[in-house]
Amino acid sequence: MASITLQFVRPDRLLFEGTCASLVLVTSTGELGVFPGHAPEICALGNGIVRIQHGEDMGDTIDRVIVMGGYAEITPYQVTIIARHARREDDIDPHVVGVTRKEAEDSRNALPEDDSRRAYYDEKIAWCDMLLEHAPEGDQPSKEQSSS
């Protein structure tokens, strides 16, 4: 069975390197399915979930990775993903994310309204909100923990 070589990186580390049967990218214009033999393409990633379908050698499992922005380069048998933010869905600790979100919100609110540094914290808050949206059920912090 044909496979795709996948390299998935984010700014601080390599997230995944290996082969997969197929994947579904979340792009700025919608989802894009990628199978072996796909036409060459470069696309901008959007915000959402990239689904990596592993083959029989890995138990036909699907890995879900939450992404926020970046790019993917597709060739017929290789995909390179460079994500601005990326986290495996099974690697989300909602309590840590809630604390991080609260700290970012406090730091942003301490800045004057016209301070350009607020944009950094706005993005960090949006990323935390995405992670909390996809955190395992039952592990999510209450609204007071993540936004008080």
MDTraj code that builds the backbone (N, CA, C; nanometers):
import mdtraj as md
import numpy as np

residues = "MET ALA SER ILE THR LEU GLN PHE VAL ARG PRO ASP ARG LEU LEU PHE GLU GLY THR CYS ALA SER LEU VAL LEU VAL THR SER THR GLY GLU LEU GLY VAL PHE PRO GLY HIS ALA PRO GLU ILE CYS ALA LEU GLY ASN GLY ILE VAL ARG ILE GLN HIS GLY GLU ASP MET GLY ASP THR ILE ASP ARG VAL ILE VAL MET GLY GLY TYR ALA GLU ILE THR PRO TYR GLN VAL THR ILE ILE ALA ARG HIS ALA ARG ARG GLU ASP ASP ILE ASP PRO HIS VAL VAL GLY VAL THR ARG LYS GLU ALA GLU ASP SER ARG ASN ALA LEU PRO GLU ASP ASP SER ARG ARG ALA TYR TYR ASP GLU LYS ILE ALA TRP CYS ASP MET LEU LEU GLU HIS ALA PRO GLU GLY ASP GLN PRO SER LYS GLU GLN SER SER SER".split()
xyz = np.array([
    [0.0841, -0.1182, 0.0000],
    [0.0000, 0.0000, 0.0000],
    [0.0887, 0.1247, 0.0000],
    [0.0542, 0.2210, -0.0821],
    [0.1304, 0.3460, -0.0907],
    [0.1113, 0.4267, 0.0372],
    [0.2116, 0.5050, 0.0694],
    [0.2030, 0.5876, 0.1894],
    [0.2621, 0.7258, 0.1603],
    [0.2444, 0.8132, 0.2554],
    [0.2945, 0.9496, 0.2478],
    [0.3965, 0.9678, 0.3594],
    [0.5100, 1.0265, 0.3272],
    [0.6059, 1.0643, 0.4299],
    [0.5622, 1.2005, 0.4832],
    [0.5478, 1.2092, 0.6140],
    [0.4995, 1.3320, 0.6763],
    [0.6023, 1.3851, 0.7740],
    [0.6284, 1.5136, 0.7621],
    [0.7108, 1.5848, 0.8606],
    [0.6256, 1.7010, 0.9090],
    [0.5996, 1.7036, 1.0403],
    [0.5096, 1.8018, 1.1010],
    [0.5905, 1.8767, 1.2061],
    [0.6152, 2.0044, 1.1822],
    [0.6972, 2.0823, 1.2753],
    [0.6223, 2.2063, 1.3230],
    [0.6607, 2.2500, 1.4403],
    [0.6158, 2.3774, 1.4940],
    [0.7427, 2.4527, 1.5341],
    [0.7351, 2.5795, 1.5696],
    [0.8578, 2.6574, 1.5923],
    [0.9565, 2.5990, 1.6920],
    [0.9078, 2.5309, 1.7945],
    [0.9983, 2.4849, 1.8992],
    [1.0412, 2.3400, 1.8869],
    [0.9756, 2.2587, 1.8003],
    [1.0169, 2.1194, 1.7912],
    [0.9468, 2.0458, 1.6771],
    [1.0022, 1.9301, 1.6475],
    [0.9430, 1.8377, 1.5522],
    [0.8281, 1.7660, 1.6224],
    [0.7094, 1.7718, 1.5669],
    [0.5929, 1.7103, 1.6289],
    [0.5732, 1.5661, 1.5821],
    [0.5987, 1.5415, 1.4542],
    [0.5815, 1.4069, 1.3998],
    [0.6682, 1.3916, 1.2758],
    [0.7303, 1.2750, 1.2622],
    [0.8032, 1.2424, 1.1404],
    [0.7861, 1.0941, 1.1158],
    [0.7336, 1.0591, 1.0011],
    [0.7098, 0.9193, 0.9683],
    [0.6180, 0.9080, 0.8491],
    [0.5535, 0.7932, 0.8371],
    [0.4636, 0.7725, 0.7243],
    [0.3194, 0.7660, 0.7724],
    [0.2287, 0.7957, 0.6814],
    [0.0862, 0.7841, 0.7087],
    [0.0163, 0.7416, 0.5799],
    [-0.1049, 0.6928, 0.5939],
    [-0.1821, 0.6497, 0.4777],
    [-0.2442, 0.7695, 0.4060],
    [-0.2905, 0.8670, 0.4835],
    [-0.3510, 0.9884, 0.4286],
    [-0.3619, 1.0909, 0.5405],
    [-0.4005, 1.2117, 0.5055],
    [-0.4261, 1.3123, 0.6070],
    [-0.5258, 1.4132, 0.5550],
    [-0.5898, 1.4822, 0.6468],
    [-0.6825, 1.5893, 0.6129],
    [-0.6278, 1.7155, 0.6766],
    [-0.5945, 1.8120, 0.5916],
    [-0.5419, 1.9396, 0.6395],
    [-0.6561, 2.0376, 0.6587],
    [-0.6443, 2.1242, 0.7574],
    [-0.7371, 2.2357, 0.7718],
    [-0.6653, 2.3557, 0.7108],
    [-0.7209, 2.4083, 0.6023],
    [-0.6573, 2.5199, 0.5330],
    [-0.7370, 2.6468, 0.5578],
    [-0.6868, 2.7564, 0.5070],
    [-0.7567, 2.8838, 0.5247],
    [-0.8876, 2.8874, 0.4461],
    [-0.9059, 2.7938, 0.3509],
    [-1.0286, 2.7909, 0.2706],
    [-1.1151, 2.6676, 0.2948],
    [-1.0758, 2.5794, 0.3868],
    [-1.1528, 2.4590, 0.4150],
    [-1.0615, 2.3393, 0.4334],
    [-1.1187, 2.2208, 0.4355],
    [-1.0389, 2.0995, 0.4537],
    [-0.9864, 2.0505, 0.3196],
    [-0.8681, 1.9869, 0.3250],
    [-0.8035, 1.9339, 0.2055],
    [-0.7540, 1.7936, 0.2351],
    [-0.8102, 1.6944, 0.1681],
    [-0.7656, 1.5569, 0.1835],
    [-0.6410, 1.5325, 0.1003],
    [-0.5444, 1.4628, 0.1589],
    [-0.4188, 1.4340, 0.0896],
    [-0.3956, 1.2832, 0.0936],
    [-0.3838, 1.2244, -0.0242],
    [-0.3576, 1.0818, -0.0399],
    [-0.2309, 1.0650, -0.1223],
    [-0.1683, 0.9479, -0.1182],
    [-0.0497, 0.9252, -0.2009],
    [-0.0796, 0.9596, -0.3477],
    [0.0147, 1.0291, -0.4114],
    [-0.0018, 1.0699, -0.5502],
    [-0.0666, 1.2059, -0.5680],
    [-0.0903, 1.2782, -0.4578],
    [-0.1537, 1.4106, -0.4645],
    [-0.0694, 1.5045, -0.5514],
    [-0.1338, 1.5923, -0.6217],
    [-0.0638, 1.6917, -0.7031],
    [0.0158, 1.7857, -0.6127],
    [0.1318, 1.8333, -0.6589],
    [0.2104, 1.9278, -0.5794],
    [0.1294, 2.0549, -0.5496],
    [0.1446, 2.1031, -0.4268],
    [0.0680, 2.2193, -0.3835],
    [0.1304, 2.2766, -0.2566],
    [0.1180, 2.4061, -0.2406],
    [0.1529, 2.4724, -0.1149],
    [0.0267, 2.5439, -0.0699],
    [-0.0113, 2.5241, 0.0563],
    [-0.1328, 2.5878, 0.1050],
    [-0.1105, 2.6481, 0.2431],
    [-0.1884, 2.7513, 0.2715],
    [-0.1868, 2.8146, 0.4036],
    [-0.2789, 2.7358, 0.4957],
    [-0.2312, 2.7076, 0.6160],
    [-0.3134, 2.6388, 0.7147],
    [-0.4062, 2.7384, 0.7833],
    [-0.5219, 2.6911, 0.8204],
    [-0.6151, 2.7721, 0.8963],
    [-0.6098, 2.7327, 1.0431],
    [-0.7196, 2.7516, 1.1107],
    [-0.7313, 2.7146, 1.2511],
    [-0.8267, 2.5966, 1.2617],
    [-0.7820, 2.4895, 1.3245],
    [-0.8672, 2.3725, 1.3394],
    [-0.7856, 2.2474, 1.3630],
    [-0.8350, 2.1345, 1.3095],
    [-0.7735, 2.0052, 1.3375],
    [-0.7207, 1.9418, 1.2093],
    [-0.5939, 1.8996, 1.2136],
    [-0.5347, 1.8177, 1.1088],
    [-0.5512, 1.6723, 1.1542],
    [-0.6056, 1.5883, 1.0658],
    [-0.6256, 1.4465, 1.0989],
    [-0.5273, 1.3626, 1.0184],
    [-0.4480, 1.2838, 1.0887],
    [-0.3465, 1.1986, 1.0270],
    [-0.3948, 1.0544, 1.0373],
    [-0.4211, 0.9929, 0.9227],
    [-0.4672, 0.8536, 0.9187],
    [-0.3459, 0.7635, 0.8996],
    [-0.3187, 0.6813, 1.0012],
    [-0.2077, 0.5872, 0.9919],
    [-0.2556, 0.4591, 0.9253],
    [-0.1638, 0.3863, 0.8678],
    [-0.1973, 0.2625, 0.7988],
    [-0.2104, 0.1449, 0.8927],
    [-0.2267, 0.0278, 0.8325],
    [-0.2438, -0.0962, 0.9091],
    [-0.1264, -0.1227, 1.0024],
    [-0.0062, -0.0805, 0.9603],
    [0.1118, -0.1037, 1.0443],
    [0.1037, -0.0300, 1.1780],
    [0.0181, 0.0718, 1.1871],
    [-0.0002, 0.1444, 1.3133],
    [-0.1437, 0.1297, 1.3644],
    [-0.2091, 0.0224, 1.3233],
    [-0.3417, -0.0069, 1.3762],
    [-0.4536, 0.0775, 1.3191],
    [-0.4342, 0.1338, 1.2012],
    [-0.5371, 0.2186, 1.1390],
    [-0.5862, 0.3277, 1.2342],
    [-0.4960, 0.3883, 1.3091],
    [-0.5325, 0.4926, 1.4054],
    [-0.5339, 0.6294, 1.3372],
    [-0.5995, 0.7231, 1.4026],
    [-0.6040, 0.8611, 1.3548],
    [-0.5505, 0.9505, 1.4651],
    [-0.4480, 1.0296, 1.4324],
    [-0.3988, 1.1315, 1.5251],
    [-0.4640, 1.2636, 1.4876],
    [-0.5056, 1.3379, 1.5883],
    [-0.5672, 1.4690, 1.5668],
    [-0.4746, 1.5740, 1.6268],
    [-0.4398, 1.6732, 1.5452],
    [-0.3495, 1.7792, 1.5879],
    [-0.4194, 1.9130, 1.5679],
    [-0.4317, 1.9892, 1.6757],
    [-0.4919, 2.1218, 1.6678],
    [-0.3850, 2.2168, 1.6150],
    [-0.4198, 2.2953, 1.5135],
    [-0.3246, 2.3903, 1.4561],
    [-0.3860, 2.5291, 1.4487],
    [-0.2987, 2.6281, 1.4510],
    [-0.3376, 2.7667, 1.4298],
    [-0.2337, 2.8269, 1.3362],
    [-0.2680, 2.8341, 1.2098],
    [-0.1831, 2.8970, 1.1102],
    [-0.0601, 2.8172, 1.0723],
    [0.0002, 2.8582, 0.9634],
    [0.1194, 2.7934, 0.9123],
    [0.1027, 2.7592, 0.7659],
    [0.1856, 2.6672, 0.7178],
    [0.1842, 2.6286, 0.5770],
    [0.2082, 2.4794, 0.5635],
    [0.1612, 2.4240, 0.4512],
    [0.1887, 2.2844, 0.4185],
    [0.2382, 2.2790, 0.2744],
    [0.3441, 2.2021, 0.2532],
    [0.3933, 2.1757, 0.1185],
    [0.3624, 2.0299, 0.0875],
    [0.2905, 2.0092, -0.0214],
    [0.2479, 1.8755, -0.0607],
    [0.3176, 1.8382, -0.1909],
    [0.3779, 1.7189, -0.1929],
    [0.4288, 1.6600, -0.3162],
    [0.3590, 1.5242, -0.3281],
    [0.3741, 1.4535, -0.4388],
    [0.2976, 1.3288, -0.4538],
    [0.3118, 1.2283, -0.3389],
    [0.4273, 1.2227, -0.2732],
    [0.4444, 1.1231, -0.1664],
    [0.5083, 1.1805, -0.0404],
    [0.5009, 1.3129, -0.0240],
    [0.5562, 1.3757, 0.0963],
    [0.4772, 1.5015, 0.1297],
    [0.4561, 1.5223, 0.2594],
    [0.3920, 1.6446, 0.3079],
    [0.4789, 1.7003, 0.4196],
    [0.5085, 1.8284, 0.4096],
    [0.5791, 1.8987, 0.5164],
    [0.4850, 2.0055, 0.5697],
    [0.4562, 1.9983, 0.6995],
    [0.3691, 2.0961, 0.7650],
    [0.4551, 2.1795, 0.8584],
    [0.4464, 2.3107, 0.8422],
    [0.5137, 2.4046, 0.9321],
    [0.4027, 2.4880, 0.9952],
    [0.3679, 2.4550, 1.1184],
    [0.2561, 2.5195, 1.1867],
    [0.3056, 2.6276, 1.2816],
    [0.2309, 2.7379, 1.2863],
    [0.2633, 2.8451, 1.3808],
    [0.2403, 2.7968, 1.5237],
    [0.1267, 2.7301, 1.5455],
    [0.0956, 2.6659, 1.6733],
    [0.0417, 2.5273, 1.6406],
    [0.0814, 2.4263, 1.7162],
    [0.0296, 2.2904, 1.6963],
    [0.0424, 2.2119, 1.8257],
    [-0.0604, 2.1333, 1.8544],
    [-0.0591, 2.0491, 1.9739],
    [-0.1453, 1.9273, 1.9459],
    [-0.0914, 1.8106, 1.9770],
    [-0.1706, 1.6877, 1.9629],
    [-0.2893, 1.6950, 2.0584],
    [-0.4031, 1.6496, 2.0130],
    [-0.5235, 1.6565, 2.0951],
    [-0.5078, 1.5790, 2.2263],
    [-0.4332, 1.4684, 2.2234],
    [-0.4138, 1.3892, 2.3451],
    [-0.3051, 1.4456, 2.4361],
    [-0.2506, 1.5619, 2.4004],
    [-0.1450, 1.6255, 2.4794],
    [-0.1917, 1.7591, 2.5397],
    [-0.3215, 1.7743, 2.5563],
    [-0.3756, 1.8984, 2.6121],
    [-0.4037, 1.8775, 2.7605],
    [-0.3441, 1.9615, 2.8437],
    [-0.3754, 1.9626, 2.9866],
    [-0.4615, 2.0873, 3.0107],
    [-0.5930, 2.0699, 3.0204],
    [-0.6828, 2.1848, 3.0303],
    [-0.6532, 2.2770, 3.1481],
    [-0.6043, 2.2216, 3.2576],
    [-0.5763, 2.3053, 3.3744],
    [-0.4559, 2.3965, 3.3487],
    [-0.3531, 2.3437, 3.2848],
    [-0.2369, 2.4257, 3.2490],
    [-0.2773, 2.5320, 3.1471],
    [-0.3582, 2.4926, 3.0483],
    [-0.4033, 2.5870, 2.9461],
    [-0.4874, 2.6970, 3.0104],
    [-0.5739, 2.6608, 3.1060],
    [-0.6553, 2.7608, 3.1745],
    [-0.5710, 2.8622, 3.2507],
    [-0.4668, 2.8146, 3.3173],
    [-0.3764, 2.9045, 3.3904],
    [-0.3016, 2.9941, 3.2918],
    [-0.2531, 2.9363, 3.1835],
    [-0.1809, 3.0141, 3.0816],
    [-0.2713, 3.1215, 3.0224],
    [-0.3964, 3.0850, 2.9960],
    [-0.4909, 3.1809, 2.9401],
    [-0.5140, 3.2971, 3.0369],
    [-0.5318, 3.2652, 3.1634],
    [-0.5552, 3.3681, 3.2664],
    [-0.4357, 3.4624, 3.2767],
    [-0.3146, 3.4066, 3.2746],
    [-0.1933, 3.4902, 3.2814],
    [-0.1832, 3.5805, 3.1584],
    [-0.2156, 3.5276, 3.0412],
    [-0.2105, 3.6086, 2.9187],
    [-0.3141, 3.7202, 2.9228],
    [-0.4320, 3.6874, 2.9723],
    [-0.5384, 3.7875, 2.9831],
    [-0.4986, 3.8986, 3.0807],
    [-0.4415, 3.8598, 3.1945],
    [-0.3974, 3.9593, 3.2925],
    [-0.2870, 4.0482, 3.2352],
    [-0.1917, 3.9872, 3.1640],
    [-0.0818, 4.0649, 3.1045],
    [-0.1344, 4.1607, 2.9988],
    [-0.2271, 4.1138, 2.9156],
    [-0.2852, 4.2001, 2.8127],
    [-0.3605, 4.3161, 2.8758],
    [-0.4409, 4.2864, 2.9783],
    [-0.5223, 4.3901, 3.0409],
    [-0.4393, 4.4930, 3.1169],
    [-0.3156, 4.4581, 3.1512],
    [-0.2276, 4.5525, 3.2205],
    [-0.1663, 4.6538, 3.1238],
    [-0.1781, 4.6285, 2.9950],
    [-0.1211, 4.7187, 2.8937],
    [-0.2244, 4.8222, 2.8511],
    [-0.1778, 4.9393, 2.8107],
    [-0.2711, 5.0406, 2.7587],
    [-0.3421, 4.9888, 2.6326],
    [-0.4619, 5.0375, 2.6074],
    [-0.5430, 4.9933, 2.4936],
    [-0.4713, 5.0101, 2.3597],
    [-0.3860, 5.1107, 2.3467],
    [-0.3202, 5.1362, 2.2176],
    [-0.1812, 5.0716, 2.2074],
    [-0.1463, 4.9850, 2.2992],
    [-0.0157, 4.9178, 2.2992],
    [-0.0178, 4.8002, 2.2017],
    [0.0750, 4.7987, 2.1089],
    [0.0782, 4.6939, 2.0062],
    [0.1102, 4.5556, 2.0644],
    [0.1664, 4.5507, 2.1843],
    [0.1963, 4.4210, 2.2465],
    [0.0702, 4.3433, 2.2837],
    [-0.0434, 4.4106, 2.2874],
    [-0.1698, 4.3430, 2.3179],
    [-0.2008, 4.2350, 2.2136],
    [-0.1567, 4.2544, 2.0896],
    [-0.1833, 4.1573, 1.9825],
    [-0.1213, 4.0216, 2.0156],
    [-0.0025, 4.0213, 2.0737],
    [0.0627, 3.8968, 2.1146],
    [-0.0258, 3.8210, 2.2136],
    [-0.0767, 3.8918, 2.3129],
    [-0.1591, 3.8276, 2.4147],
    [-0.2954, 3.7868, 2.3580],
    [-0.3495, 3.8665, 2.2664],
    [-0.4756, 3.8285, 2.2019],
    [-0.4605, 3.6954, 2.1288],
    [-0.3486, 3.6779, 2.0574],
    [-0.3257, 3.5518, 1.9871],
    [-0.3079, 3.4366, 2.0857],
    [-0.2353, 3.4617, 2.1939],
    [-0.2143, 3.3572, 2.2944],
    [-0.3469, 3.3154, 2.3582],
    [-0.4345, 3.4100, 2.3850],
    [-0.5661, 3.3810, 2.4411],
    [-0.6492, 3.3006, 2.3410],
    [-0.6451, 3.3391, 2.2136],
    [-0.7192, 3.2665, 2.1100],
    [-0.6688, 3.1228, 2.0980],
    [-0.5366, 3.1032, 2.1069],
    [-0.4790, 2.9684, 2.1008],
    [-0.5263, 2.8860, 2.2203],
    [-0.5228, 2.9446, 2.3382],
    [-0.5705, 2.8730, 2.4576],
    [-0.7179, 2.8367, 2.4432],
    [-0.7982, 2.9274, 2.3891],
    [-0.9403, 2.8986, 2.3690],
    [-0.9588, 2.7802, 2.2741],
    [-0.8780, 2.7727, 2.1672],
    [-0.8854, 2.6586, 2.0754],
    [-0.8500, 2.5293, 2.1465],
    [-0.7444, 2.5326, 2.2267],
    [-0.7044, 2.4123, 2.2992],
    [-0.8125, 2.3673, 2.3959],
    [-0.8714, 2.4623, 2.4667],
    [-0.9773, 2.4270, 2.5619],
    [-1.0998, 2.3713, 2.4904],
    [-1.1279, 2.4216, 2.3708],
    [-1.2413, 2.3723, 2.2927],
    [-1.2229, 2.2252, 2.2556],
    [-1.0981, 2.1827, 2.2363],
    [-1.0699, 2.0460, 2.1933],
    [-1.0127, 1.9582, 2.3048],
    [-1.0133, 2.0076, 2.4282],
    [-0.9615, 1.9296, 2.5414],
    [-1.0535, 1.8112, 2.5676],
    [-0.9987, 1.7048, 2.6256],
    [-1.0823, 1.5883, 2.6580],
    [-1.2001, 1.6291, 2.7462],
    [-1.3162, 1.5715, 2.7169],
    [-1.4366, 1.6005, 2.7962],
    [-1.4123, 1.5661, 2.9427],
    [-1.4698, 1.6448, 3.0305],
    [-1.4579, 1.6182, 3.1733],
    [-1.3324, 1.6762, 3.2360],
    [-1.2357, 1.7170, 3.1527],
    [-1.1108, 1.7725, 3.2047],
    [-1.1044, 1.9237, 3.1893],
    [-1.2100, 1.9839, 3.1345],
    [-1.2041, 2.1262, 3.1068],
    [-1.2267, 2.2068, 3.2347],
    [-1.1492, 2.3152, 3.2492],
    [-1.1697, 2.4002, 3.3665],
    [-1.3021, 2.4747, 3.3538],
    [-1.3542, 2.5148, 3.4651],
    [-1.4785, 2.5932, 3.4618],
    [-1.4498, 2.7297, 3.4019],
    [-1.5558, 2.8014, 3.3649],
    [-1.5402, 2.9359, 3.3061],
    [-1.4657, 3.0285, 3.4020],
    [-1.4901, 3.0139, 3.5323],
    [-1.4217, 3.1009, 3.6284],
    [-1.2702, 3.0770, 3.6273],
    [-1.2279, 2.9504, 3.6114],
    [-1.0860, 2.9191, 3.6126],
    [-1.0160, 2.9753, 3.4895],
    [-1.0834, 2.9722, 3.3739],
    [-1.0147, 3.0125, 3.2507],
    [-1.0334, 3.1585, 3.2172],
    [-1.1287, 3.2287, 3.2802],
    [-1.1469, 3.3677, 3.2406],
    [-1.1665, 3.4632, 3.3570],
    [-1.1527, 3.4195, 3.4776],
    [-1.1713, 3.5123, 3.5906],
    [-1.0446, 3.5884, 3.6201],
])
top = md.Topology()
chain = top.add_chain()
for i, resn in enumerate(residues, 1):
    res = top.add_residue(resn, chain, resSeq=i)
    for name in ("N", "CA", "C"):
        top.add_atom(name, md.element.get_by_symbol(name[0]), res)
traj = md.Trajectory(xyz[None], top)
